[in-house]
Amino acid sequence: EYRGLVKHTGGCHCGAVRFEVWASPDLHVFNCNCSICTKKQNRHFIVPASRFKLLKGADNLRTYTFNTHRAQHTFCKTCGVQSFYTPRSNPDGYGIAPHCLDDGTVQSITIEDINGKEWEKAVKEHKTIRDMSKP
């Protein structure tokens, strides 16, 4: 258990992929305008890998990469839902889709727009994003 954090559970639409993640009940969610996040409407919060556990569905996951191939866009091969992924900004952590969490553990969501169209500049200027995946 982690002090001040709650265990959220979630997964894809068909239920083949399930996970748990320890995070604040008050989520800080990024709304990125890069090409893939715009197409997928990908909004996510970032956690260290140590606070994420895949409960089932590793064999049902597929990965899409492009450009630098650092971001690992994982999705369920059955229903196509991306409930989490490995973000380029935090390759040592996970970006979790808050809309894929089960009901009952989220108290609030604060959304921060990030200019993914100018990714390098945005991440360089952001004061905390790279530290979000640190334990």
C-alpha positions as CSV (number, residue, x, y, z in Angstrom):
1,E,0.0,0.0,0.0
2,Y,1.0,3.6,-0.7
3,R,0.4,6.4,1.7
4,G,-2.2,8.8,0.5
5,L,-2.9,6.8,-2.7
6,V,-5.8,4.5,-3.5
7,K,-5.9,1.3,-5.5
8,H,-7.8,1.9,-8.8
9,T,-8.8,-1.0,-11.0
10,G,-9.7,-0.9,-14.6
11,G,-9.4,-2.4,-18.0
12,C,-10.5,-2.5,-21.6
13,H,-14.1,-2.7,-22.8
14,C,-14.4,-6.5,-23.3
15,G,-12.7,-7.3,-20.0
16,A,-9.8,-9.3,-21.5
17,V,-7.3,-6.8,-20.1
18,R,-7.4,-5.8,-16.4
19,F,-5.0,-3.9,-14.3
20,E,-4.6,-2.1,-10.9
21,V,-2.9,1.1,-10.3
22,W,-2.0,3.0,-7.1
23,A,-2.7,6.8,-7.6
24,S,-4.3,9.7,-5.9
25,P,-8.1,9.8,-5.8
26,D,-7.6,13.3,-7.3
27,L,-6.2,12.7,-10.8
28,H,-4.1,15.1,-12.8
29,V,-4.9,14.2,-16.4
30,F,-3.1,15.3,-19.5
31,N,-5.0,16.2,-22.7
32,C,-2.5,16.1,-25.5
33,N,-3.0,17.5,-29.0
34,C,-0.4,15.4,-30.8
35,S,-1.5,13.4,-33.8
36,I,-2.2,10.1,-32.1
37,C,-3.7,11.5,-28.9
38,T,-6.1,13.7,-31.0
39,K,-7.2,10.8,-33.1
40,K,-7.7,8.5,-30.1
41,Q,-8.9,11.2,-27.7
42,N,-6.2,9.9,-25.4
43,R,-6.3,11.6,-22.0
44,H,-4.1,10.0,-19.3
45,F,-2.5,10.4,-16.0
46,I,1.1,9.2,-15.3
47,V,2.2,6.8,-12.7
48,P,5.5,5.0,-11.9
49,A,5.8,1.4,-13.2
50,S,6.1,0.2,-9.6
51,R,2.5,1.4,-9.0
52,F,1.0,-0.5,-11.9
53,K,0.2,-4.1,-12.1
54,L,-1.3,-6.0,-15.1
55,L,-3.8,-8.5,-13.6
56,K,-4.7,-10.3,-16.8
57,G,-4.6,-10.0,-20.6
58,A,-0.9,-9.7,-21.4
59,D,-1.5,-12.2,-24.3
60,N,-4.3,-9.9,-25.5
61,L,-2.2,-6.8,-25.8
62,R,-0.9,-5.4,-29.1
63,T,1.5,-2.5,-29.4
64,Y,1.6,0.3,-31.9
65,T,4.6,2.7,-32.3
66,F,5.5,5.4,-34.7
67,N,8.0,8.2,-35.2
68,T,10.6,7.8,-32.4
69,H,9.0,4.4,-31.3
70,R,9.6,5.4,-27.7
71,A,5.9,5.6,-26.8
72,Q,4.3,2.1,-26.6
73,H,0.6,2.4,-27.5
74,T,-0.8,-0.8,-26.1
75,F,-4.3,-1.9,-26.8
76,C,-6.6,-4.9,-26.5
77,K,-6.6,-7.0,-29.7
78,T,-10.2,-8.0,-29.1
79,C,-12.0,-4.6,-28.5
80,G,-9.3,-2.2,-29.5
81,V,-9.4,-0.1,-26.3
82,Q,-6.2,1.4,-25.0
83,S,-6.6,1.5,-21.2
84,F,-2.9,2.3,-20.6
85,Y,0.3,2.8,-22.5
86,T,3.9,3.7,-22.0
87,P,4.3,7.4,-22.8
88,R,7.3,8.9,-24.6
89,S,7.6,11.5,-21.8
90,N,7.8,8.8,-19.2
91,P,9.1,5.5,-20.6
92,D,9.7,4.3,-17.1
93,G,6.0,4.6,-16.2
94,Y,2.5,4.3,-17.5
95,G,-0.1,6.6,-18.9
96,I,-3.5,5.5,-17.6
97,A,-6.8,6.3,-19.2
98,P,-9.1,7.6,-16.4
99,H,-12.2,6.6,-18.4
100,C,-11.0,3.0,-18.2
101,L,-11.0,2.9,-14.4
102,D,-13.8,1.1,-12.5
103,D,-16.3,3.4,-10.7
104,G,-15.9,4.3,-7.1
105,T,-12.2,5.4,-6.5
106,V,-11.8,8.7,-8.4
107,Q,-12.8,11.8,-6.4
108,S,-11.8,14.5,-8.9
109,I,-10.1,15.0,-12.2
110,T,-8.0,18.1,-13.2
111,I,-7.3,18.3,-16.9
112,E,-4.1,20.0,-18.2
113,D,-3.7,20.6,-21.9
114,I,-0.3,19.8,-23.3
115,N,0.9,20.9,-26.7
116,G,2.0,17.5,-28.1
117,K,2.2,19.1,-31.6
118,E,5.4,20.7,-30.3
119,W,6.3,17.8,-28.1
120,E,10.0,18.5,-27.4
121,K,9.3,22.1,-26.5
122,A,6.3,21.3,-24.4
123,V,8.0,18.6,-22.3
124,K,11.2,20.7,-21.9
125,E,9.1,23.6,-20.6
126,H,6.9,21.5,-18.3
127,K,8.2,21.6,-14.8
128,T,7.0,18.2,-13.5
129,I,5.9,15.8,-16.3
130,R,9.2,13.8,-16.4
131,D,9.1,13.3,-12.6
132,M,5.6,11.9,-12.6
133,S,6.8,8.4,-13.2
134,K,9.4,8.5,-10.4
135,P,8.4,6.5,-7.3
